[in-house]
Amino acid sequence: MMIRRLFLSLSTLFCIFPVVFPQDKCSPANLRCEYLVNPSGIDSQSPRLSWLIMDSRQGAVQTSFRVVAGTDSVSVSNGSGDSWDSGKIDSDRMLVAYSGRGL
């Protein structure tokens, strides 16, 4: 049985603050797939992906996100996935179901 590892990245996380600050201070943390950290396997074709935002500034909130998934971790880190790219989604939700190429 062949196991293919899927790499996920929240490549872009947009946040707003009471005062305008550079985007790079806001980053995703506690990345999970089906509520597990780095699962070795999942049994869902549309696993739920979740995260928290890490930002020490008071009042920071997420305003949009983008999820990138692929089989090459370097490509995913660079924002290019061969399995799924959600595109920018204007939302403050931190839970989304994978809807890319079959796993």
C-alpha positions as CSV (number, residue, x, y, z in Angstrom):
1,M,0.0,0.0,0.0
2,M,1.4,3.4,-1.0
3,I,1.0,6.3,1.4
4,R,1.2,9.7,-0.1
5,R,1.9,12.6,2.3
6,L,-0.1,15.7,1.7
7,F,1.5,19.0,2.8
8,L,-0.7,21.8,3.9
9,S,0.0,25.4,4.4
10,L,-1.9,28.5,5.4
11,S,0.2,30.5,3.1
12,T,-1.6,33.7,3.6
13,L,-3.4,34.8,6.7
14,F,-4.8,38.3,6.6
15,C,-5.4,40.1,9.9
16,I,-6.6,43.6,10.9
17,F,-5.7,45.6,13.9
18,P,-6.8,48.8,15.5
19,V,-3.8,50.4,13.9
20,V,-2.3,49.4,10.5
21,F,0.7,47.0,10.9
22,P,2.7,44.9,8.5
23,Q,1.0,41.5,7.6
24,D,4.1,39.4,8.6
25,K,3.3,39.8,12.3
26,C,0.2,37.6,12.0
27,S,0.8,33.9,11.5
28,P,-1.1,30.6,11.7
29,A,-0.5,28.4,14.7
30,N,-1.8,25.1,16.0
31,L,-2.5,23.7,12.5
32,R,-4.7,20.6,12.7
33,C,-6.3,18.1,10.4
34,E,-9.4,16.4,11.7
35,Y,-8.5,18.0,15.1
36,L,-5.1,16.1,15.1
37,V,-1.6,17.6,14.9
38,N,0.5,15.9,12.1
39,P,-1.8,12.8,11.7
40,S,-0.1,9.8,10.1
41,G,-3.3,9.0,8.3
42,I,-6.9,10.1,8.0
43,D,-10.0,8.3,6.7
44,S,-11.9,11.2,5.3
45,Q,-11.8,12.4,1.7
46,S,-12.7,15.9,2.9
47,P,-10.8,16.3,6.2
48,R,-11.5,19.4,8.3
49,L,-8.5,21.8,8.6
50,S,-8.3,24.2,11.5
51,W,-5.9,26.7,12.9
52,L,-5.5,29.6,15.3
53,I,-3.9,33.0,14.7
54,M,-0.7,33.9,16.5
55,D,-0.4,37.6,17.1
56,S,0.6,39.3,20.3
57,R,-1.1,42.6,19.3
58,Q,-4.2,43.4,21.2
59,G,-7.3,43.4,19.0
60,A,-5.9,41.4,16.1
61,V,-8.5,39.4,14.2
62,Q,-8.4,37.3,11.0
63,T,-10.2,38.8,8.1
64,S,-9.4,36.2,5.3
65,F,-7.3,33.1,4.7
66,R,-5.9,30.9,1.9
67,V,-5.1,27.2,2.2
68,V,-2.6,25.5,-0.1
69,A,-2.2,21.7,-0.3
70,G,0.2,19.6,-2.3
71,T,2.5,16.7,-2.4
72,D,5.8,18.7,-2.4
73,S,6.5,20.6,0.8
74,V,8.8,23.1,-0.9
75,S,6.2,24.1,-3.4
76,V,3.5,24.4,-0.7
77,S,5.8,26.6,1.4
78,N,6.2,28.8,-1.7
79,G,2.4,29.1,-2.1
80,S,2.0,26.6,-5.0
81,G,0.1,23.4,-4.4
82,D,-0.7,20.6,-6.8
83,S,-3.7,19.3,-4.9
84,W,-5.7,22.3,-3.8
85,D,-5.5,26.1,-3.5
86,S,-8.5,27.6,-1.8
87,G,-7.7,31.0,-3.1
88,K,-8.2,34.0,-0.9
89,I,-11.4,33.6,1.2
90,D,-12.7,36.6,3.0
91,S,-13.8,35.1,6.3
92,D,-12.9,35.0,10.0
93,R,-13.6,31.3,10.3
94,M,-10.7,29.0,11.3
95,L,-12.2,25.7,10.1
96,V,-12.5,24.6,6.5
97,A,-13.1,21.3,4.8
98,Y,-10.5,20.2,2.2
99,S,-12.1,20.2,-1.2
100,G,-9.2,19.5,-3.5
101,R,-8.0,16.6,-5.7
102,G,-8.9,13.2,-4.3
103,L,-6.7,12.0,-1.5
